């Protein structure tokens, strides 16, 4: 089994605004770090090489990020032990806080590529029913 993850964020400004420049200008470098990280398998992208134009059902006005990893530890290593952490710490500069879960993880069979609709269903399930094997967060994954 591999780990799928999806996270969403609601930008405070249009992605073309000067206030978003540091975020937008670093999408490609951070994506490159992810792709070269141990345990990375796949990430959602559109024709531009990122996923900022892909919409997720039930979440108007948000941007989506989705990827597949070998395991939770591989994802954590990328998120918290690479240059990515600097942008994670600045999230409040660019995005509104959401009053509910903004990310979800779930196990998928090796070779499966998750869809945005699949991710939306998992996120909705997590929000409505809480953590389970079907949809979970880092906290649940430590069990």
Buried (B, 14 or more C-beta within 10 A) or exposed (E): EBBBBBBBBBBEBEBEEEEBEEBBEBBEEBBEBBEEBEBBBBBBBEEEEBBBEBEBEEBEEBBBBBBBBBBBEBBBBBBEEBEBEEBEEEEEEBBBEEEEBBBBBBBBEEEBEBEBEBBBBBBBBBBEEEBEEEBBBBEBBEE
